[in-house]
Amino acid sequence: MRRKYFKPGSLTWWASVAPLVAGCVLATEPLHGWGNIAQTLRNFAGDVPPAVMINAGLAGIGIRGAMS
């Protein structure tokens, strides 16, 4: 099976997974109660909405997969 979208050896893949995971953590913060981690991510990202971070991560992974 060829892994088109899962490329953990690629820097582009990691640069796309990071905002995806950060956006998921921010979006689900009321569920898990990681207030300190969520605030650190908000400060680091400059108050970018979680949906934008998730979409940017998905777009990066999709583009990376399409180019391979």
N, C-alpha and C positions, 0 to 999 in steps of 0.2 A: 504494500500500500504506500502510495506516495503522499507525503505530508506537504501539502501545498501552502497551508497557512500557519502551521506550527513549525517555526524555525528558530529554536532557542540559541543557535549559534550565530544568529544575525544581530548586529547592533541595531538595525532598523526595527527588527521585531521587538527587542527590549525597549527601544524608545517609544514604541507604540503601546506596549503592554503597560508601561508605567502610568501613563495618564488614564488608561482604561481601569486599572486597579484602583488608582487614587479616586477617580470619579465614582466608582462603585462603593468605595468606603465612605465617601462624602454623602452619596445619595442614601445610603442605608444607615447613617449615623444614629437616627432615632431608634433603630431596632437593636443595635448592639451596644450603644452607649459609650463609644470610644471618643468622648468629647475632646480630650487632649490631642489625640492623634488627628482627629478631623480638623481641629483648629490649626495644628501645625501644617497640615496639607493646604488649608485655606490660605495661610500666611505665605507658604511657599509658592502656591499657584497664583496668588494675586486675586483672590475672590472670583475665579473663573467658575461659572456654574457647573455642577457635576455632569449635566447632560452634554455640555460642550466637550468636557474632558473624555467622557465615554465615547462620543461620536468621533473625536479626533483619534482615539486609540483604535477604534474599529476601522476607520478609514485608512490609517497607516498600515494595519495588518492586511487589509484588503488590497491595498496598492502593492504591498510587498509580495503578496501571494500572486497577484496578477502579473507581476514582472518576472516571476521565476518560471 
